Amino acid sequence: MAAARSTQSATGIRGPEGGKGSSRGGGPGRVGGAVRSVGRALHFPVTGTARGIRRVTHAHGAGESGLGKLIELHAVNGAGDVMITVALASTVFFSVPTDEARGRVALYLAITMAPFTLLAPVIGPLLDRVPHGRRAAMATAMLARALLALLLSVAVVSGGIELYPAALGVLVASKAYGVVRSAVVPRLLPPRFSLVKANSRVTLGGLLATGAAAPVGAGLQLIGPRWPLYGACVIFIAGTFLSFSLPRGVDSAKGEDTALLAADAGHLHGPHRSGTLKRPGLRTVGTAVTHGLAANAALRCLSGFLIFFLAFLLREHPIAGQSAAVSLGIVGVAAGAGNALGTAVGAWLRSRAPELIIVTVVAVELGVAVTAAVLFGPVLVACLGAVAGFAQALAKLSLDAMIQRDVPERVRTSAFARVETLLQMSWVLGGAIGIALPLNGVLGLAVAAAIVAVGWFTTVRGLLSSARHGGPSRPRVA
């Protein structure tokens, strides 16, 4: 036995518990290790990307406050909405000749947008009644769109009338999510974060997700008209669960009240403090916020107009050498890039007078619109789309900054709901004008310039006056 032990020791062989002896029988172990290595290599792009996204969305205290979760939820929302948009655009717009498409889109607007215009003013007040259930409201909006996407997946194939009420339901649920999200953001501000910076991060997350999901939706559309809607259903179900991952604090209504469009003098701020209005609301802060809202409404009206007018114009008269789909894609990418740039600039910009930012971007947009109308051409049309996206994003962030600065905290979340609803109604109005006009590029862009001009000339004096009264003592807003 001693000799055996000596021989065993000399040859490096050990017992079944392991040691050097296991190296001879370690073939399966090495194979298992190789399999695990291959598995890690295959799933690393997914997990690595997820970890990278999580680091970005949770940076600078956003993870601790819960803002990072909201950014991710808004990204899911944007991805799901663009999937439905791809499916409906292919069904209502691209699948039929231009004249018939105009009739279909007009019918779509009449059946969906008109009722929405009536329902939109009700969304904010209804959501004000459930301040303790904001997470549930967002989850309900997600789940409703998941179920409606399944209903639409049947309608886009059969062409049934259920397409229109289902599309209306998707629109209403999407806007309900939007106003709740606006009300939630102030509850999730990290330390040393302004509201405009937080909103810009949330918006930018949604834009990036939309840009990433759009080609995926287009690829699914090639498989079949139902597949983008199946994808939207899966995305919105994920958003339903993600809604409840937000901090419980978003359901708190402590210190809040309802914002109306009139105010009492006890809440008045700034140069209009001596006024004697009766009920609390947006006029509590003087004319700065209402003028900023009017300017933003003009830009949102322009956005709705350009979407519908250019969609038909470029389909009938595409950019030279390009198909209608490519022409629309060029303008769409330009607008999306401008929107993303405006959002990024809004997060970076430091200004004591957001009124001046609004006046400036609307003036630039007016100049570009007039130039595009006079010197009509494909390059100027793309430039108009890019500048419109940039101006809309930066002006909206500046309006957010004024609300943060001027609106009392106890009515601020309700004010965001009212503002978002009014802006959506402006978009509907612009879309209706765009679908009604004849397909004449110079005429259409002249109307676009007129929309911006009305918004600028009716608000510039009030915004500049508000900026002057504010003086250098006003706090930074970005």
CORJO-V977490 format. One record per residue. N is the residue number from 0. RES is the residue in one small letter. SS is DSSP state (a for helix, b for strand, c for the rest). Layout:
n: {N;N}
res: {RES;RES}
ss: {SS;SS}
This chain:
n: {0;1;2;3;4;5;6;7;8;9;10;11;12;13;14;15;16;17;18;19;20;21;22;23;24;25;26;27;28;29;30;31;32;33;34;35;36;37;38;39;40;41;42;43;44;45;46;47;48;49;50;51;52;53;54;55;56;57;58;59;60;61;62;63;64;65;66;67;68;69;70;71;72;73;74;75;76;77;78;79;80;81;82;83;84;85;86;87;88;89;90;91;92;93;94;95;96;97;98;99;100;101;102;103;104;105;106;107;108;109;110;111;112;113;114;115;116;117;118;119;120;121;122;123;124;125;126;127;128;129;130;131;132;133;134;135;136;137;138;139;140;141;142;143;144;145;146;147;148;149;150;151;152;153;154;155;156;157;158;159;160;161;162;163;164;165;166;167;168;169;170;171;172;173;174;175;176;177;178;179;180;181;182;183;184;185;186;187;188;189;190;191;192;193;194;195;196;197;198;199;200;201;202;203;204;205;206;207;208;209;210;211;212;213;214;215;216;217;218;219;220;221;222;223;224;225;226;227;228;229;230;231;232;233;234;235;236;237;238;239;240;241;242;243;244;245;246;247;248;249;250;251;252;253;254;255;256;257;258;259;260;261;262;263;264;265;266;267;268;269;270;271;272;273;274;275;276;277;278;279;280;281;282;283;284;285;286;287;288;289;290;291;292;293;294;295;296;297;298;299;300;301;302;303;304;305;306;307;308;309;310;311;312;313;314;315;316;317;318;319;320;321;322;323;324;325;326;327;328;329;330;331;332;333;334;335;336;337;338;339;340;341;342;343;344;345;346;347;348;349;350;351;352;353;354;355;356;357;358;359;360;361;362;363;364;365;366;367;368;369;370;371;372;373;374;375;376;377;378;379;380;381;382;383;384;385;386;387;388;389;390;391;392;393;394;395;396;397;398;399;400;401;402;403;404;405;406;407;408;409;410;411;412;413;414;415;416;417;418;419;420;421;422;423;424;425;426;427;428;429;430;431;432;433;434;435;436;437;438;439;440;441;442;443;444;445;446;447;448;449;450;451;452;453;454;455;456;457;458;459;460;461;462;463;464;465;466;467;468;469;470;471;472;473;474;475;476;477}
res: {m;a;a;a;r;s;t;q;s;a;t;g;i;r;g;p;e;g;g;k;g;s;s;r;g;g;g;p;g;r;v;g;g;a;v;r;s;v;g;r;a;l;h;f;p;v;t;g;t;a;r;g;i;r;r;v;t;h;a;h;g;a;g;e;s;g;l;g;k;l;i;e;l;h;a;v;n;g;a;g;d;v;m;i;t;v;a;l;a;s;t;v;f;f;s;v;p;t;d;e;a;r;g;r;v;a;l;y;l;a;i;t;m;a;p;f;t;l;l;a;p;v;i;g;p;l;l;d;r;v;p;h;g;r;r;a;a;m;a;t;a;m;l;a;r;a;l;l;a;l;l;l;s;v;a;v;v;s;g;g;i;e;l;y;p;a;a;l;g;v;l;v;a;s;k;a;y;g;v;v;r;s;a;v;v;p;r;l;l;p;p;r;f;s;l;v;k;a;n;s;r;v;t;l;g;g;l;l;a;t;g;a;a;a;p;v;g;a;g;l;q;l;i;g;p;r;w;p;l;y;g;a;c;v;i;f;i;a;g;t;f;l;s;f;s;l;p;r;g;v;d;s;a;k;g;e;d;t;a;l;l;a;a;d;a;g;h;l;h;g;p;h;r;s;g;t;l;k;r;p;g;l;r;t;v;g;t;a;v;t;h;g;l;a;a;n;a;a;l;r;c;l;s;g;f;l;i;f;f;l;a;f;l;l;r;e;h;p;i;a;g;q;s;a;a;v;s;l;g;i;v;g;v;a;a;g;a;g;n;a;l;g;t;a;v;g;a;w;l;r;s;r;a;p;e;l;i;i;v;t;v;v;a;v;e;l;g;v;a;v;t;a;a;v;l;f;g;p;v;l;v;a;c;l;g;a;v;a;g;f;a;q;a;l;a;k;l;s;l;d;a;m;i;q;r;d;v;p;e;r;v;r;t;s;a;f;a;r;v;e;t;l;l;q;m;s;w;v;l;g;g;a;i;g;i;a;l;p;l;n;g;v;l;g;l;a;v;a;a;a;i;v;a;v;g;w;f;t;t;v;r;g;l;l;s;s;a;r;h;g;g;p;s;r;p;r;v;a}
ss: {c;a;a;a;a;a;a;a;a;a;a;c;c;c;c;c;c;c;a;a;a;a;a;c;c;c;a;a;a;a;a;a;a;a;a;a;a;a;a;a;a;a;a;a;a;a;a;a;a;a;a;a;a;a;a;a;a;c;a;a;a;a;a;a;a;c;a;a;a;a;a;a;a;a;a;a;a;a;a;a;a;a;a;a;a;a;a;a;a;a;a;a;a;a;c;c;c;a;a;a;a;a;a;a;a;a;a;a;a;a;a;a;a;a;a;a;a;a;a;a;a;a;a;a;a;a;a;a;c;c;a;a;a;a;a;a;a;a;a;a;a;a;a;a;a;a;a;a;a;a;a;a;a;a;a;a;a;a;c;c;c;a;a;a;a;a;a;a;a;a;a;a;a;a;a;a;a;a;a;a;a;a;a;a;a;a;a;a;c;c;c;c;c;c;a;a;a;a;a;a;a;a;a;a;a;a;a;a;a;a;a;a;a;a;a;a;a;a;a;a;a;a;a;c;c;c;a;a;a;a;a;a;a;a;a;a;a;a;a;a;a;a;a;c;c;c;c;a;a;a;a;c;c;c;c;c;c;c;c;b;c;c;c;b;a;a;a;c;c;a;a;a;c;c;c;c;c;b;c;c;b;a;a;a;a;c;c;a;a;a;a;a;a;a;a;a;a;a;a;a;a;a;a;a;a;a;a;a;a;a;a;a;a;a;a;a;c;c;c;c;c;c;c;a;a;a;a;a;a;a;a;a;a;a;a;a;a;a;a;a;a;a;a;a;a;a;a;a;c;c;c;c;c;a;a;a;a;a;a;a;a;a;a;a;a;a;a;a;a;a;a;a;a;a;c;c;c;a;a;a;a;a;a;a;a;a;a;a;a;a;a;a;a;a;a;a;a;a;a;a;a;a;a;a;a;a;c;c;a;a;a;a;a;a;a;a;a;a;a;a;a;a;a;a;a;a;a;a;a;a;a;a;a;a;a;a;c;c;c;c;a;a;a;a;a;a;a;a;a;a;a;a;a;a;a;a;a;c;c;a;a;a;a;a;a;a;a;a;a;a;a;a;a;c;c;c;c;c}
